[in-house]
Amino acid sequence: MDVYLAPMTREYMHELFQDFVYDPDIFQDLSLYEQIKNSGYDSKRVDALFDSRSGKEDRRSFAVMLGDRVIGEVELKRIDPKEKTCTLSIHLQNDAVKNKGYGTQAERLAIAYAFDALGVDHILADSVEKNRRSQHVLEKLGFICYNAKNGFKLYRLDKREGE
Ligand SMILES: CC(C)(COP(=O)(O)OP(=O)(O)OC[C@H]1O[C@@H](n2cnc3c(N)ncnc32)[C@H](O)[C@@H]1OP(=O)(O)O)[C@@H](O)C(=O)NCCC(=O)NCCS
């Protein structure tokens, strides 16, 4: 089954975080991961997160859907119509849904949305250096690593002629 993207709602965000497990690979500072890894589902925190993102002109948040289940979120952040740029970010819910091709599919859909609906001409992304899986997926989709600093690899995907 293929995934699709749906605009993130409060309900979807609660569903996402009810079974969310933080991935150590997204933490450059592992002590932060140690602090947060057992924090569990906190409905007030999820509401606050949803509210903090709502109505932001420079951000689009999507639930990654598999059938009627939420299995992750993908966001286009720092949307800048003048510079024609935005930044891609993605988090699948837990290991049960990783390494099954869903992240690649979701990123591909987000890229199409960014180029077609937002009209950007390039997309940025970053990845903690140890996050080889994330880098592999970005590179598979055509992102080029153009710099590395402070423990992060910085990526860029340019819209190609005819796309
Ligand atoms: C990164 C992420 C979005 C990828 O999605 P996914 O569904 O797990 O990945 P896919 O199944 O689509 O693809 C995984 C690919 O990476 C490869 N891979 C898996 N582990 C790897 C590793 N340790 N090193 C290199 N490649 C790896 C797989 O073989 C597969 O490659 P292939 O498609 O060429 O066969 C997902 O794992 C995730 O949400 N991780 C936690 C959050 C995160 O890292 N977000 C990105 C940074 S903000």
The ligand as an SDF file (V2000), in Angstrom:
LIG
                    3D

 48 50  0  0  0  0  0  0  0  0999 V2000
   14.5820    8.8660    7.6590 C   0  0  0  0  0  0  0  0  0  0  0  0
   13.2070    8.2680    7.3900 C   0  0  0  0  0  0  0  0  0  0  0  0
   12.2200    9.3500    7.0020 C   0  0  0  0  0  0  0  0  0  0  0  0
   13.3480    7.2810    6.2020 C   0  0  0  0  0  0  0  0  0  0  0  0
   12.1140    6.7020    5.9580 O   0  0  0  0  0  0  0  0  0  0  0  0
   12.0050    5.1010    5.8830 P   0  0  0  0  0  0  0  0  0  0  0  0
   10.6250    4.7640    5.4810 O   0  0  0  0  0  0  0  0  0  0  0  0
   12.5160    4.5120    7.1530 O   0  0  0  0  0  0  0  0  0  0  0  0
   13.0400    4.7840    4.7320 O   0  0  0  0  0  0  0  0  0  0  0  0
   12.7920    3.9400    3.3880 P   0  0  0  0  0  0  0  0  0  0  0  0
   12.3170    2.5880    3.7610 O   0  0  0  0  0  0  0  0  0  0  0  0
   11.9480    4.7250    2.4500 O   0  0  0  0  0  0  0  0  0  0  0  0
   14.2600    3.8870    2.7890 O   0  0  0  0  0  0  0  0  0  0  0  0
   15.3320    3.4920    3.6050 C   0  0  0  0  0  0  0  0  0  0  0  0
   16.5530    3.3530    2.7390 C   0  0  0  0  0  0  0  0  0  0  0  0
   17.6930    3.5690    3.5500 O   0  0  0  0  0  0  0  0  0  0  0  0
   18.4790    2.4110    3.6020 C   0  0  0  0  0  0  0  0  0  0  0  0
   19.0080    2.3270    4.9370 N   0  0  0  0  0  0  0  0  0  0  0  0
   18.4270    1.8550    6.0550 C   0  0  0  0  0  0  0  0  0  0  0  0
   19.2640    1.9810    7.1040 N   0  0  0  0  0  0  0  0  0  0  0  0
   20.4000    2.5420    6.6210 C   0  0  0  0  0  0  0  0  0  0  0  0
   21.6310    2.9200    7.2070 C   0  0  0  0  0  0  0  0  0  0  0  0
   21.8740    2.7340    8.4980 N   0  0  0  0  0  0  0  0  0  0  0  0
   22.5770    3.4730    6.4020 N   0  0  0  0  0  0  0  0  0  0  0  0
   22.3630    3.6590    5.0860 C   0  0  0  0  0  0  0  0  0  0  0  0
   21.1950    3.3170    4.4820 N   0  0  0  0  0  0  0  0  0  0  0  0
   20.2360    2.7730    5.2460 C   0  0  0  0  0  0  0  0  0  0  0  0
   17.5380    1.2690    3.2170 C   0  0  0  0  0  0  0  0  0  0  0  0
   18.2550    0.1850    2.7040 O   0  0  0  0  0  0  0  0  0  0  0  0
   16.7000    1.9600    2.1470 C   0  0  0  0  0  0  0  0  0  0  0  0
   17.4430    2.0910    0.9750 O   0  0  0  0  0  0  0  0  0  0  0  0
   16.8710    1.6510   -0.4730 P   0  0  0  0  0  0  0  0  0  0  0  0
   15.5480    2.3200   -0.6330 O   0  0  0  0  0  0  0  0  0  0  0  0
   17.9010    2.1440   -1.4360 O   0  0  0  0  0  0  0  0  0  0  0  0
   16.7240    0.1750   -0.4330 O   0  0  0  0  0  0  0  0  0  0  0  0
   12.6660    7.4750    8.6250 C   0  0  0  0  0  0  0  0  0  0  0  0
   13.5030    6.3700    8.8910 O   0  0  0  0  0  0  0  0  0  0  0  0
   12.5390    8.3350    9.8760 C   0  0  0  0  0  0  0  0  0  0  0  0
   11.5040    8.9500   10.0990 O   0  0  0  0  0  0  0  0  0  0  0  0
   13.6150    8.3440   10.7120 N   0  0  0  0  0  0  0  0  0  0  0  0
   13.6020    9.1120   11.9740 C   0  0  0  0  0  0  0  0  0  0  0  0
   13.5020   10.6080   11.7440 C   0  0  0  0  0  0  0  0  0  0  0  0
   14.5480   11.0950   10.7800 C   0  0  0  0  0  0  0  0  0  0  0  0
   15.6520   10.5890   10.6910 O   0  0  0  0  0  0  0  0  0  0  0  0
   14.1610   12.1200   10.0280 N   0  0  0  0  0  0  0  0  0  0  0  0
   15.0250   12.7240    9.0360 C   0  0  0  0  0  0  0  0  0  0  0  0
   15.8840   13.7800    9.5810 C   0  0  0  0  0  0  0  0  0  0  0  0
   14.9830   15.1710   10.1740 S   0  0  0  0  0  0  0  0  0  0  0  0
  1  2  1  0
  2  3  1  0
  2  4  1  0
  2 36  1  0
  4  5  1  0
  5  6  1  0
  6  7  2  0
  6  8  1  0
  6  9  1  0
  9 10  1  0
 10 11  2  0
 10 12  1  0
 10 13  1  0
 13 14  1  0
 14 15  1  0
 15 16  1  0
 15 30  1  0
 16 17  1  0
 17 18  1  0
 17 28  1  0
 18 19  1  0
 18 27  1  0
 19 20  2  0
 20 21  1  0
 21 22  1  0
 21 27  2  0
 22 23  1  0
 22 24  2  0
 24 25  1  0
 25 26  2  0
 26 27  1  0
 28 29  1  0
 28 30  1  0
 30 31  1  0
 31 32  1  0
 32 33  2  0
 32 34  1  0
 32 35  1  0
 36 37  1  0
 36 38  1  0
 38 39  2  0
 38 40  1  0
 40 41  1  0
 41 42  1  0
 42 43  1  0
 43 44  2  0
 43 45  1  0
 45 46  1  0
 46 47  1  0
 47 48  1  0
M  END
$$$$
